[in-house]
Amino acid sequence: AQKLAPKHFARMRFIVGKFDTVRDQQDRVNVISQISQQIQNHIQTNTQLFPIYLPDKVKDEPLDIPNQLQAVCDIMSAAIDNRVQDVLVTLESDCRTIVELAKVMLRATAVRRRQNTAVNVLRVLLGVLVFGA
């Protein structure tokens, strides 16, 4: 995370999983605080944590810290959509480049074919002139 943060911090997300296994609310608050402090100490910037948990797995009391599972899913979905769109744009550009290269190669092949035809006609004519006389 420390190596990625300078260039990609805006794209980084920190997710706290298994949040439902922390027994009581005070411990949950302490866990979030400690994790936030550690991230800020190592990366030296403010960050947002996404605590996620399975609501039906919470043992005793309801959690006061909101479950951000849907937010994480939305962020991942948006990131995937953006990446797919980027790949499609690149693919379209690459296809256009390939089509242009193919056209250039086809034109060059046609020119060579005409040249070869002309050379073959000259060979035949020279052959007729040399051997037909």
Backbone torsions as a table, in degrees:
resi	resn	phi	psi	omega
1	ALA	NA	-36.0	-179.1
2	GLN	-65.9	-37.3	-179.8
3	LYS	-73.8	-33.7	-178.7
4	LEU	-79.5	-30.2	-172.1
5	ALA	-57.1	-43.6	-176.7
6	PRO	-58.1	-37.5	-177.3
7	LYS	-97.6	-29.5	-168.5
8	HIS	-124.1	21.4	-173.4
9	PHE	-60.9	-36.7	-178.5
10	ALA	-61.8	-23.5	-178.4
11	ARG	-97.6	-4.9	-176.4
12	MET	-85.8	140.7	175.6
13	ARG	-132.5	140.7	178.7
14	PHE	-112.9	125.3	-174.9
15	ILE	-116.2	130.6	177.1
16	VAL	-100.5	106.1	-179.1
17	GLY	-91.9	168.9	178.7
18	LYS	55.5	31.6	-178.0
19	PHE	-64.2	-24.5	-179.2
20	ASP	-72.4	-11.9	-178.3
21	THR	-85.4	-11.8	176.4
22	VAL	-76.3	126.5	-167.0
23	ARG	-65.2	-53.3	-175.4
24	ASP	-123.4	168.3	-172.8
25	GLN	-62.3	-41.6	-178.7
26	GLN	-62.5	-40.7	177.3
27	ASP	-64.0	-38.0	178.9
28	ARG	-63.3	-44.2	178.7
29	VAL	-62.6	-42.3	179.1
30	ASN	-63.2	-41.1	179.8
31	VAL	-61.7	-48.1	179.8
32	ILE	-60.5	-44.2	-179.9
33	SER	-62.4	-46.4	-179.5
34	GLN	-63.8	-43.2	179.9
35	ILE	-64.4	-44.0	178.8
36	SER	-59.8	-44.9	179.6
37	GLN	-62.6	-43.6	-179.9
38	GLN	-63.2	-43.2	179.0
39	ILE	-64.0	-44.7	-179.5
40	GLN	-65.7	-35.8	178.1
41	ASN	-66.7	-40.0	-175.0
42	HIS	-84.9	-33.7	-176.7
43	ILE	-103.2	-19.1	176.1
44	GLN	58.7	49.6	174.2
45	THR	-159.1	159.5	177.8
46	ASN	-75.0	145.5	-179.7
47	THR	-140.9	165.9	177.0
48	GLN	-113.3	129.2	176.6
49	LEU	-96.7	145.3	178.0
50	PHE	-117.3	92.1	175.7
51	PRO	-72.9	129.2	178.6
52	ILE	-126.0	148.9	178.2
53	TYR	-161.7	162.2	176.1
54	LEU	-89.6	115.3	-173.8
55	PRO	-55.6	-36.0	-178.0
56	ASP	-76.2	-6.3	179.8
57	LYS	-96.1	-5.9	-179.4
58	VAL	-66.7	127.1	-169.1
59	LYS	-72.9	-63.1	-167.9
60	ASP	-111.2	-61.4	-174.6
61	GLU	-115.3	155.2	176.8
62	PRO	-65.5	149.8	-178.2
63	LEU	-83.2	134.4	176.5
64	ASP	-81.4	-22.2	177.8
65	ILE	-84.2	125.7	-174.5
66	PRO	-65.9	143.4	175.9
67	ASN	-76.5	121.4	-176.8
68	GLN	-106.7	28.9	179.3
69	LEU	-59.6	-44.4	179.7
70	GLN	-66.1	-38.1	178.0
71	ALA	-62.3	-41.5	178.2
72	VAL	-64.1	-43.6	178.5
73	CYS	-62.1	-41.3	178.9
74	ASP	-64.3	-42.0	178.6
75	ILE	-63.7	-44.5	179.5
76	MET	-64.8	-41.3	179.3
77	SER	-63.5	-43.5	178.3
78	ALA	-64.1	-41.2	178.9
79	ALA	-63.9	-41.7	178.7
80	ILE	-65.6	-44.6	179.0
81	ASP	-59.8	-44.1	179.2
82	ASN	-63.0	-42.7	-179.3
83	ARG	-65.6	-42.3	178.1
84	VAL	-61.7	-43.1	179.3
85	GLN	-62.3	-43.0	177.7
86	ASP	-60.9	-42.9	179.9
87	VAL	-65.0	-40.1	179.0
88	LEU	-65.0	-39.9	177.5
89	VAL	-63.7	-43.9	178.2
90	THR	-64.2	-42.0	178.5
91	LEU	-60.7	-44.0	178.9
92	GLU	-61.1	-44.2	178.7
93	SER	-63.3	-43.7	179.1
94	ASP	-63.0	-39.6	178.4
95	CYS	-63.9	-41.6	177.4
96	ARG	-62.4	-41.4	178.3
97	THR	-62.6	-43.0	179.5
98	ILE	-64.0	-42.0	178.7
99	VAL	-61.7	-44.3	179.1
100	GLU	-63.3	-42.6	177.7
101	LEU	-63.8	-39.2	178.5
102	ALA	-64.0	-40.7	177.7
103	LYS	-62.2	-42.9	178.3
104	VAL	-61.6	-45.1	-179.8
105	MET	-64.9	-39.5	178.5
106	LEU	-65.4	-39.9	177.1
107	ARG	-64.8	-42.4	179.0
108	ALA	-63.8	-39.2	178.5
109	THR	-64.9	-40.9	178.9
110	ALA	-63.9	-41.4	178.0
111	VAL	-62.7	-46.6	179.3
112	ARG	-62.9	-38.1	179.2
113	ARG	-63.2	-43.9	177.6
114	ARG	-63.1	-41.4	178.8
115	GLN	-63.3	-43.8	179.7
116	ASN	-64.0	-38.9	177.8
117	THR	-62.4	-44.7	179.7
118	ALA	-63.0	-41.6	178.8
119	VAL	-64.9	-41.3	179.8
120	ASN	-65.8	-38.1	176.6
121	VAL	-63.5	-43.8	177.6
122	LEU	-61.4	-40.6	178.5
123	ARG	-60.4	-46.3	-179.4
124	VAL	-61.9	-46.6	-179.9
125	LEU	-61.3	-45.0	178.0
126	LEU	-63.6	-39.1	178.4
127	GLY	-63.2	-41.9	178.5
128	VAL	-65.9	-43.5	-179.7
129	LEU	-65.3	-42.8	-176.6
130	VAL	-75.9	-48.2	-174.4
131	PHE	-92.6	-19.2	-178.5
132	GLY	-84.3	-16.0	-177.5
133	ALA	-82.4	NA	NA
